[in-house]
Each structure stands twice: as C-alpha cells, then as structure tokens.
Amino acid sequence: MSLTSEIHISTKSPKIKNLWQTALHEGFPIALWRLPKTTEKQLIIDLSGHVSRTKIDLEELPSGFAMSPFEGESLFLKGDLYYRFDAENQEIDQNLSGTNSEKEVFEKQYLTYADNEEQKVSHEETHPNFITEEKHFGLYNEMLFAEMVSNAVTSIEQGDVQKVVLSRTKNVTLSDDFEVIEAFQKLCNTYANAFVSLVYLPEYNCFWLGATPETLVSVDKEGKFRTMSLAGTQSAIDENGNTLCINSIRWSHKEIEEQAFVSRYIIECFKKIRLREYLESGPKTVQAGNLMHLRTDYVVDTKEVNFPQLGTVMLELLHPTSAVCGMPKIPALKIIAEQELHNREFYSGFLGPVNIQEESHLFVNLRTMKVVGNEAVFYAGCGITEDSNPVKEWYETEMKIQTLMKVIV
Ligand SMILES: C=C(O[C@H]1C=CC=C(C(=O)O)[C@@H]1O)C(=O)O
C-alpha cells in the first residue's frame, strides 16, 4: 500500500485548509469536527507531535479530543491550539491551554503553506505507517460475508450468544482530485444531525473521516449525561429516490429485538452502579442520512443525583455496546475475532471532544473511513440475531458504506 498522502485542499476553507496543511507538514495530530445540529466547526492541534495513550477520564483530562479503537488503549490529542469557525468557515477566536505565542509561531509557520494551492503533502518518509496488517482488507464479497453471518447464526442457535455485530470493509482508490477538507465540508452540509469528524494521526500515517449518528456518552455544561441505544436499519429512500416519511416506517420483530438488546445492555450498566434516576424515551424511528434506525434516549441529571463522574464511569461500562459488539459481550468479541477478516482499528471505537467549552461529547465511530495515501477503507457492520438473513445483512452494510461514499467519492 502506498504510504504517500497527496492532499489537495479546498479554497473554500482557507484557514482550516492552512491549519490542516501545516499540521500535516509538521507532523502534529489534528482533529476537526462539527457537533450534531450545530454549524460551528472546531479544530484542535496537539503540538507535542504525538498522541498520548490514556484512560479517557473526563474529570482528569485537559481539553482535547479522544480517539479510541474498538479494542485497546484510547488515544488523546491535547488541545494545545484550539480554533472555532462559523458556518461560513470564518474564525471565531478562541484559545484553550495553548499560549498565544505558541499560536503565533504556528500561524507564522502556516503562512509558508498558505496560498500554495498546488502544494501536495507527503509524509511518507517522516511518519512510517506502523499499523500491522495481520488481517487483509477489502477482500469481502457477498458470499464470504453470507458465510460469516451463517456461522454467527449457528453460534446464536447453539446458545453461545444472543446477538453479535459483524462488520466488513470496502477498499476504494480515491481519485486524484479527492480533497479531504472538501469531503469533510460535504459531509457537514449533507448530514446536519451527525457528528462529522476528521482526525489525522501522524504516528499511524492516516486520517479518519466520518459522520456518525450514535452518541456514546455526552456530558454538557449543565451536567446532563446522555447516551442512546441505536440499532435496527432500513433504507430511508424509496425506489424512486424520495425520502420516506418517518411515520410510514414499520419495523420487523428482528429489528425491534436487535435494538432492545442495546437498550437492555445500557440499563444493565445503570443497574451495575445502582442508578435508577434515568429518563428513558423511545424507541422511536430516526433518520440518519440515507438510513432509518430505532433509537432510545437516556438522560441523567448528574447534579441532581450528585454523580459528577457518571460520564467517565458509564464510558468504561458501555464501550463497546451491543450496537457494535453483541450480547453477552465476551463471547460476542470472540466471534468477531474469529469471523472478521480485518482489524477494526478505530471503527466502532469512540471519538470526540473532551472538556471543550466545559462539555464532552463522545460518539461511536460509525459511518467512517480510513484514508491512507490514495486508498480509502470504508467500514460497516450489522447486528446479527437468530432471524438474520445473510443477503439482507450484506445489503445493509452496503447501504451503510454508501452513507459516506455517495457524498464524497
Ligand atoms: C455497526 C453499525 O451500526 C450500528 C448502529 C446502528 C444500527 C446498527 C444495525 O442495524 O445493525 C448497528 O448496530 C455500523 O454502522 O457499522
């Protein structure tokens, strides 16, 4: 696989573009995101040049951005430099821990990259890719996936698990005019309700770009904790290309059961910490781009229950939820390891801002892609229950991949 990243960046976001290019040239981790139902874009740069590996403790960590793989240690990008941009990509000045002089030095540096639209970024020599590819990518086909689903159904029938989420990848070679900031911008414009993010990890020599509909843990300024159970999928678009009306959506027993597993899992986590004071609303049908899902929302007032650490405690209990893993968790993890042909890496992990503007918002890393050089790897999974149909499950992963692909490729 080519390790050279050649990135053309849009003129429509000059400052974002220049910050991005500078971070890439200098080998600084950078995260750019837009929260659901907002128009502001936010960006942080970690000037240490590497991400730290740490537990995501919302009480202890400074301002920054968390990026956790499906399995293994979480990464944390420190918010040494912090920028906010309005809907038109105009800067709204703001700083966090980074000093103004750091910001000045960085911005001086970026002037050397500014107005150099044709410049291409290559970080091949400076940052070797150390992701070991024990498993191959992109070699899935419908038959192979159907076999994996059938094996999972057999495990369910034998009583090993009740539900397991299997995923696959799809490799696409990006065209020469693919622009990563432009792609981020398009996702923001298309998916107002999603958490849209773009993260560059120099040590891994790759970007992760996504538009996820699923909140894992969020704690706002008022101390409101939120999580959700999201599962069950069908197309939001009819055969004529029109968006279906939410009220016309009907769910099968299989999908209702699949989502109920996730809700039960969340309630089990609340029970483990003896927390009864949660508000539960749903399940209801929600639209996530080209798809409809079933969703139940959970809210806890951490001030009222006097539990300020609830976000951190629940994060540890929840991840990975049964929306991306299965029930019970341990045997589901075993089936995933046995059946899937790829390493999930950051897909179905979690990511998001920590302690920024006194809030933390962590999302499940779904509807996501990894970009290495001019190769994109798309990831998608689906919940397998005893009623799963292998052909339908393949089609579901294809629709999930299309959420990103149809917008940016
Ligand atoms: C695992 C994914 O979606 C989860 C979230 C919503 C619906 C899901 C489903 O219907 O299977 C999955 O649990 C994915 O998008 O890769």
The ligand as an SDF file (V2000), in Angstrom:
LIG
                    3D

 16 16  0  0  0  0  0  0  0  0999 V2000
  -22.4860   -1.1800   13.3530 C   0  0  0  0  0  0  0  0  0  0  0  0
  -23.0710   -0.1940   12.6950 C   0  0  0  0  0  0  0  0  0  0  0  0
  -24.2800    0.3480   13.0390 O   0  0  0  0  0  0  0  0  0  0  0  0
  -24.8760    0.0800   14.3160 C   0  0  0  0  0  0  0  0  0  0  0  0
  -25.7250    1.2530   14.6290 C   0  0  0  0  0  0  0  0  0  0  0  0
  -26.9860    1.3550   14.1160 C   0  0  0  0  0  0  0  0  0  0  0  0
  -27.5990    0.2480   13.5150 C   0  0  0  0  0  0  0  0  0  0  0  0
  -26.9980   -0.9660   13.5260 C   0  0  0  0  0  0  0  0  0  0  0  0
  -27.6440   -2.1460   12.9100 C   0  0  0  0  0  0  0  0  0  0  0  0
  -28.7910   -2.0290   12.4340 O   0  0  0  0  0  0  0  0  0  0  0  0
  -27.0600   -3.2330   12.8700 O   0  0  0  0  0  0  0  0  0  0  0  0
  -25.6900   -1.1910   14.2040 C   0  0  0  0  0  0  0  0  0  0  0  0
  -25.9400   -1.7200   15.4760 O   0  0  0  0  0  0  0  0  0  0  0  0
  -22.4310    0.4520   11.5350 C   0  0  0  0  0  0  0  0  0  0  0  0
  -22.9610    1.4390   11.0310 O   0  0  0  0  0  0  0  0  0  0  0  0
  -21.3470   -0.0130   11.1330 O   0  0  0  0  0  0  0  0  0  0  0  0
  1  2  2  0
  2  3  1  0
  2 14  1  0
  3  4  1  0
  4  5  1  0
  4 12  1  0
  5  6  2  0
  6  7  1  0
  7  8  2  0
  8  9  1  0
  8 12  1  0
  9 10  2  0
  9 11  1  0
 12 13  1  0
 14 15  2  0
 14 16  1  0
M  END
$$$$
